[in-house]
Amino acid sequence: MDFANRLIVVTGGAGALGTAVVAALLTAGARCRVPAFSDAEAAAFPYARRVAMVPRCDLADEGDVARLYGGVTDLWASIHIAGGFGMGPVVDTPKGELMRMLDTNLVSCHLCCRAALGAFGADGGRIVNVTARPGLEPRLGAGMTAYAASKAAVAAFTQGLAAEVAARGVLVNAIAPSIIDTAANRAAMPKADHDAWPKPEEIAATIAFLASPENKVTTGAIVPVYGRS
């Protein structure tokens, strides 16, 4: 895939999956713009000197999102990996936690998609969102219902937006991971079959294709990336 000199925003780019995505894009010649939630996150990001970092960015805040996309007029793709996870049964989930899940996952996705649509050029562009397996298979969301509901909303939003902007040449898709093979997940689930989990680099390859010029027709898709899990 050739991203030569194409500008791509990658939210959550400093995380485990985001780092793999940014690495793939840089290798393919892209220019990347990556928000950081904190100075510590920015300092730990291995590609900080090779991308345009936007510090202290709360993606559920309209002003911060406007700053992230500010001055961008030649955007090719916007990839929205940033999100949050929360466990807890409904009986123990107050409104504040429900709203945190919605802000972190759905609202941030909405605001970034809206900003991206204003930054694309005349040739359209690409949007890739991230939902999750419990968002597609809600019965897997027992014990994490607020999270599953927020990710299901991202899936619905993605498909609705794809239909809304198809005539503009903007292709909108999402990927739906199962448990990703990261150090944090291995530590949290030491007895799981880690070999069955999809690797960040494998998922990054799917994201890169959906965001690439080579993707000419796929839009409105929610692509499962479950590995063997």
C-alpha positions in Angstrom: 0.0 0.0 0.0 1.2 3.5 -0.9 0.4 6.3 1.4 3.1 8.6 0.0 2.7 12.1 1.6 -0.9 11.5 2.6 -1.9 13.0 5.9 -3.7 10.7 8.3 -5.0 11.5 11.8 -4.7 8.5 14.2 -6.5 8.9 17.5 -5.2 6.5 20.2 -2.1 6.4 18.1 0.1 6.2 21.2 -1.6 3.0 22.5 -0.6 -0.5 21.7 -2.8 -0.9 18.6 -2.3 2.7 17.6 1.5 2.4 17.7 1.3 -0.6 15.3 -1.0 1.4 13.0 1.2 4.4 13.0 4.3 2.2 12.3 2.5 0.7 9.3 1.4 4.0 7.9 4.9 5.7 8.3 6.5 2.7 6.6 4.1 3.2 3.7 5.0 6.9 3.4 2.2 8.6 5.3 2.3 11.8 7.4 0.6 11.2 10.7 -1.0 13.5 13.2 -1.5 11.9 16.6 -3.2 13.4 19.7 -1.9 12.6 23.2 -4.1 12.6 26.2 -1.2 13.5 28.5 2.4 14.7 28.4 3.5 11.3 29.7 1.7 9.5 26.9 3.4 11.8 24.3 6.8 11.3 25.9 6.5 7.5 25.8 5.4 7.3 22.2 8.2 5.8 20.1 7.3 7.7 17.0 6.8 11.1 18.6 9.6 12.8 16.5 8.2 11.4 13.3 4.6 12.5 13.6 2.8 15.8 14.4 1.8 15.4 18.1 -1.1 17.3 19.5 -0.7 17.4 23.3 -3.3 17.2 26.0 -6.2 16.3 23.8 -9.6 15.2 25.2 -11.4 13.8 22.3 -14.8 14.1 23.9 -14.2 17.9 24.0 -15.3 19.9 20.9 -12.6 22.5 21.4 -9.8 19.9 21.7 -11.0 18.1 18.6 -11.2 21.4 16.7 -7.5 21.9 17.8 -6.5 18.5 16.6 -8.0 19.0 13.1 -7.3 22.8 13.0 -5.6 24.1 9.9 -5.8 20.7 8.1 -7.1 21.0 4.6 -5.5 18.0 2.9 -6.6 15.2 5.1 -6.7 11.8 3.4 -7.9 9.5 6.3 -9.0 9.7 9.9 -8.5 6.6 12.0 -10.3 6.5 15.4 -8.7 4.0 17.8 -9.0 6.0 21.0 -11.6 4.6 23.4 -12.2 3.2 26.8 -13.2 0.0 28.5 -15.1 -0.5 31.7 -16.3 -3.6 33.6 -19.3 -3.8 36.0 -22.8 -5.2 36.1 -25.7 -2.8 35.5 -26.7 -2.7 39.1 -23.3 -1.2 40.0 -23.0 1.2 37.0 -24.1 4.7 37.9 -25.1 7.3 35.3 -21.6 8.8 35.5 -19.9 5.6 34.4 -22.4 5.1 31.6 -21.8 8.6 30.3 -18.0 8.0 30.5 -18.3 5.0 28.3 -20.5 7.0 25.8 -18.2 10.0 25.8 -15.0 7.9 25.5 -16.3 5.7 22.7 -19.3 7.2 20.9 -18.9 11.0 21.4 -15.2 11.0 20.6 -15.9 9.0 17.4 -18.7 11.4 16.4 -16.7 14.5 17.0 -13.6 13.2 15.2 -15.7 12.0 12.2 -17.4 15.4 12.0 -14.1 17.2 12.1 -12.6 14.9 9.5 -15.4 15.5 7.1 -14.6 19.2 7.2 -10.9 18.5 6.5 -11.1 16.2 3.5 -10.3 17.5 0.1 -12.4 17.4 -3.0 -11.3 13.7 -3.7 -13.1 12.4 -0.6 -11.3 10.4 2.1 -11.3 7.4 4.4 -12.6 7.0 7.9 -11.9 3.9 10.1 -13.6 3.5 13.4 -13.1 0.9 16.1 -16.0 -1.0 17.7 -15.6 -4.3 19.5 -16.8 -7.9 19.4 -19.3 -7.3 22.3 -20.7 -4.4 20.3 -21.6 -6.9 17.5 -22.5 -9.8 19.8 -24.2 -8.1 22.8 -24.6 -11.3 24.8 -20.8 -11.2 25.2 -21.3 -7.9 27.0 -22.6 -9.4 30.3 -20.7 -7.7 33.1 -19.7 -4.8 30.8 -23.0 -3.7 29.4 -22.3 0.0 29.3 -19.1 -0.7 27.3 -20.9 -3.1 24.9 -23.7 -0.6 24.3 -21.3 2.2 23.6 -19.4 0.1 21.1 -22.7 -1.1 19.5 -23.5 2.6 19.0 -20.1 3.1 17.2 -21.0 0.3 14.8 -24.5 1.8 14.1 -23.0 5.3 13.7 -20.4 4.0 11.3 -22.9 2.4 9.0 -25.2 5.4 9.1 -22.4 7.8 8.3 -21.2 5.6 5.5 -24.6 6.0 3.7 -24.7 9.7 4.5 -21.4 10.6 2.9 -21.1 8.0 0.1 -21.8 10.6 -2.6 -18.9 12.7 -1.4 -16.4 9.9 -2.1 -15.8 9.3 1.7 -15.5 5.6 2.6 -16.4 4.9 6.2 -15.7 1.5 7.9 -15.0 0.0 11.3 -13.1 -2.9 12.7 -14.3 -5.0 15.6 -11.5 -6.6 17.6 -11.9 -9.4 20.1 -9.3 -9.3 22.9 -6.1 -7.9 21.4 -2.8 -9.5 22.3 -1.2 -6.8 24.3 1.0 -6.8 27.4 -1.8 -5.3 29.5 -4.3 -8.0 28.4 -1.8 -10.8 29.0 -1.2 -9.5 32.5 -5.0 -9.2 33.2 -5.7 -12.7 31.8 -2.5 -14.8 32.3 -4.3 -18.2 31.8 -5.9 -17.3 28.5 -4.8 -18.7 25.2 -2.8 -15.7 24.1 -1.8 -17.3 20.8 -5.4 -17.2 19.7 -5.7 -13.4 20.2 -5.2 -11.2 17.2 -1.9 -9.3 17.3 -1.8 -5.5 17.0 0.3 -5.7 13.8 -2.3 -8.0 12.2 -5.2 -5.7 13.0 -3.1 -2.7 11.9 -2.9 -4.3 8.4 -6.7 -4.5 8.1 -7.0 -0.9 9.3 -4.3 0.3 6.8 -6.2 -1.3 3.9 -9.5 0.2 4.8 -7.8 3.6 5.0 -5.8 3.2 1.8 -6.2 4.4 -1.7 -6.4 0.7 -2.7 -9.7 0.5 -0.9 -12.0 1.9 -3.6 -15.4 0.3 -2.9 -15.6 -1.0 0.7 -17.8 1.3 2.9 -20.3 0.7 5.7 -18.5 -2.5 6.7 -17.9 -3.7 10.2 -14.9 -6.0 9.9 -14.5 -8.6 12.6 -10.8 -9.1 13.5 -11.1 -11.9 16.0 -8.1 -14.0 15.2 -8.7 -17.6 16.4 -10.5 -16.4 19.6 
